[in-house]
Amino acid sequence: MSEFQKHTFKNGLRLVTVPMKNTKAVTVLVLVGTGSKYETKEINGISHFLEHMFFKGTKKRPNTLAIAETLDRVGGEYNAFTGKEQTGYWAKVDSKHLDLALDWVSDMFLNSKIEQKEINREKGVINEEVNMYLDNPKMYIWKIWESLLYGNQPSGWLILGKRDVINKLTKKDFLNYLKNHYSSHNTVVVVAGNIKGDLKNKINNYFKNINTEKPKDKKKVIEKQTKPRILVHYKKTDQTHLFLGVRGYDLFHKDRFILDILGIILGGSMSSRMWIDIREKQGLSYYVRTNADNYTDTGTLYTRAGVDNKRIDIAIQIILKNYKLIKDKKVNEKELKKAKDFIKGRLILAMEGSDEQAMFHGDQELLEDNILTLDEIFAKIESVTINDIQRVAKDIFVPEKLNLALIGPFKDKKRFEKLLNI
């Protein structure tokens, strides 16, 4: 894999190029450092809504059909996404169409018309997306989890927003948001794949009209917890969906990679502890997974699963048993090596695609202002010891950091309170 190169233009816009030898594809990704964490209650959902509006037309490509056909004509793949701290727009094409992809992405990013009639029409689409999310307990449990952790602050709000807020948004709201949060200073352009030559002049030309005002920052997340907490959302379901976990570490914490490995050991694979205990031995769940999530200012480790309504107590007890076991008894070298090799193997497989390469480099540059190579990440992973795993487990698996979020046919959370012991 070729080394990436980074260039910062005078206006603050950053370019990251990642040459790849064994591919004929190229991905153009534009990442901007804003998302739902940057919203206020009055415009909650606008980050995601704006992403939709970028596909409605520019002066050069006046409608959705013209936007879509541009890359459909060459068999390209394209999409956009909105997160809590970043929003992205990307196109993946045959490398001979790189200029077309650059023109397409930059045109949408800088020249979208944002017309009120299209805003009004798209409100119906967004509302149905919200309805789809609310109707799907496996998806909606994420919102319950984040509400439990962060409450009434941006980190605890739904990225999609609320229907009553969405229905009030106007063109002025979108233009103000663009001015305040889309800037050369918080935007990274990544080009990964079969690229040749220096792209700086091209990028400078395509993005010459980008807003150069300093973007507004997000509010600091407030985290206060002194005892185990539970949030139950009543819904008549055929199975109970749950998140059971703890507050963890942010992207800049020294133990972040240790937490990642700890999550893999617990529930990151089909041979992990949670999978074997909950699915294979007990037949409690079809899906069960332990993840460590990191943002710039918060982090969590959680196990999520969909389980038999009548056996929810057993599932909670098994998860907590595994949390307690990994802090009370050291993992062995064989299990630690398996987790390390799992992470490294998955990363190597992901890096086969130019789109994954673009995200790998772009996310790090945008959120951390620093890009670690695979070798540097592997070195950090290899340095983790058995004692490190136990030390982190002892730090996070304590009663005052425990959180349980549930969606299921339950109206009283008291029955679960007595279970939250570790």
Secondary structure, 3 states (H helix, E strand, C coil): CCCCEEEECCCCCEEEEEECCCCCEEEEEEEECCCHHHCCHHHCCHHHHHHHHCCCCECCCCCHHHHHHHHHCCCCEEEEEECCCCEEEEEEEEHHHHHHHHHHHHHHHHHECCCHHHHHHHHHHHHHHHHHHHHCHHHHHHHHHHHHHHCCCHHHCCCCCCHHHHCCCCHHHHHHHHHHHCCHHHEEEEEEECCCCCCHHHHHHHCCCCCCCCCCCCCCCCCCCCCCEEEEEECCCCEEEEEEEEECCCCCCCCHHHHHHHHHHHHCCCCCHHHHHHHHHCCCEEEEEEEEEECCCCEEEEEEEEEEHHHHHHHHHHHHHHHHHHHHCCCCHHHHHHHHHHHHHHHHHHCCCHHHHHHHHHHHHHHHCCCCCHHHHHHHHHCCCHHHHHHHHHHHCCHHHEEEEEEECCCCCHHHHCCCCC
